[in-house]
Amino acid sequence: MTDSKPAELQAEATRKMALQALEDLKAEDIVVLDVRDVASFTDYMIFASGNSSRHVGAIAAAVVETAKAAGRPALGVEGEEVGEWILVDLGDAVVHVMLPDVRRYYELEKLWGEELAQG
């Protein structure tokens, strides 16, 4: 039996790092879903809104730069060209930065289950 504590600590550190980057760039309506029991590809889904395409891009760039500075470069970034919805894959956490209208349209938090939200 393997000890999962180091992996849990790393996932928690990634979550905190992403949240700090989001808060530093004034991301709005931040929601964290703990998906460890329902997804095999990540531990946390993090959703945040920006008030313009430029703000969404800046928030996502801050998440990428913060991860890189911490020695955990993003595994992938999608959506930078348009800036309405940018996904940053950090492995242990997947960060979605969206315009409010796009976020309301897709309702990903509801798709995953609002009961997974962390307070």
C-alpha positions in Angstrom: 0.0 0.0 0.0 1.4 3.4 -1.0 1.3 6.5 1.1 -0.9 9.1 -0.6 0.0 11.9 1.9 2.8 13.4 -0.3 0.5 13.5 -3.3 -2.3 15.1 -1.2 0.1 17.7 0.1 1.3 18.5 -3.4 -2.3 18.8 -4.7 -3.1 21.1 -1.8 -0.1 23.2 -2.5 -1.0 23.5 -6.1 -4.6 24.5 -5.1 -3.3 27.2 -2.8 -0.8 28.5 -5.3 -3.5 28.8 -8.0 -5.9 30.6 -5.6 -3.3 33.1 -4.6 -2.6 33.9 -8.2 -6.3 34.3 -8.8 -6.8 36.6 -5.8 -3.7 38.7 -6.6 -5.2 39.5 -10.0 -8.6 40.2 -8.6 -10.4 37.3 -10.2 -14.1 37.2 -9.2 -16.5 34.5 -8.1 -13.8 31.9 -7.3 -15.1 28.4 -6.8 -13.1 25.3 -6.0 -14.5 21.8 -6.5 -12.8 18.9 -4.9 -13.1 16.2 -7.7 -10.7 13.6 -6.2 -13.5 11.1 -5.8 -15.1 11.6 -9.2 -12.2 12.4 -11.6 -9.0 10.6 -12.4 -7.2 13.4 -14.2 -7.1 16.1 -11.5 -7.8 16.7 -7.8 -9.3 20.2 -8.0 -11.3 22.1 -10.6 -11.1 25.8 -10.0 -13.4 28.4 -11.6 -13.0 32.1 -11.7 -14.3 35.1 -13.7 -12.6 38.1 -15.2 -14.4 41.3 -16.1 -13.0 41.5 -19.7 -11.1 39.3 -22.2 -7.9 41.2 -21.2 -8.6 40.6 -17.5 -9.2 36.9 -18.2 -5.9 36.7 -20.1 -4.0 38.5 -17.4 -5.4 36.2 -14.7 -4.6 33.0 -16.6 -1.1 34.4 -17.3 -0.6 35.0 -13.6 -1.6 31.4 -12.8 0.9 30.1 -15.4 3.7 32.4 -14.2 3.1 31.6 -10.5 3.2 27.9 -11.2 6.4 28.2 -13.3 8.0 30.2 -10.5 7.1 27.5 -8.0 8.8 24.9 -10.2 5.5 23.4 -11.4 5.0 24.6 -14.9 1.5 24.3 -16.5 1.0 21.1 -18.4 -1.2 23.0 -20.9 -3.0 26.2 -21.6 -6.0 26.5 -23.9 -8.1 29.4 -25.1 -5.5 32.2 -24.9 -6.3 33.4 -28.5 -9.9 34.4 -27.8 -9.7 35.2 -24.0 -13.3 34.3 -23.2 -12.4 31.0 -21.5 -8.9 30.0 -20.7 -8.1 26.7 -19.2 -4.8 26.2 -17.3 -3.9 22.6 -16.6 -1.6 22.4 -13.5 -2.0 18.6 -13.1 -3.3 18.6 -9.6 -5.7 21.4 -10.4 -7.4 22.6 -13.6 -8.1 26.3 -13.6 -10.9 27.7 -15.7 -10.9 31.5 -16.1 -13.9 32.8 -17.9 -16.0 35.8 -18.8 -19.1 35.9 -16.7 -21.5 35.3 -19.6 -19.5 32.3 -20.9 -19.4 30.9 -17.4 -23.2 31.3 -17.0 -23.8 29.7 -20.4 -21.7 26.5 -19.7 -22.5 26.2 -15.9 -19.6 23.8 -15.4 -19.8 24.0 -11.6 -23.4 22.6 -11.9 -22.2 19.9 -14.4 -19.6 18.7 -11.9 -21.9 19.1 -8.9 -22.1 22.0 -6.7 -21.9 19.7 -3.6 -18.2 19.3 -4.4 -17.6 23.0 -3.7 -15.1 23.8 -1.0 -16.0 26.6 1.5 
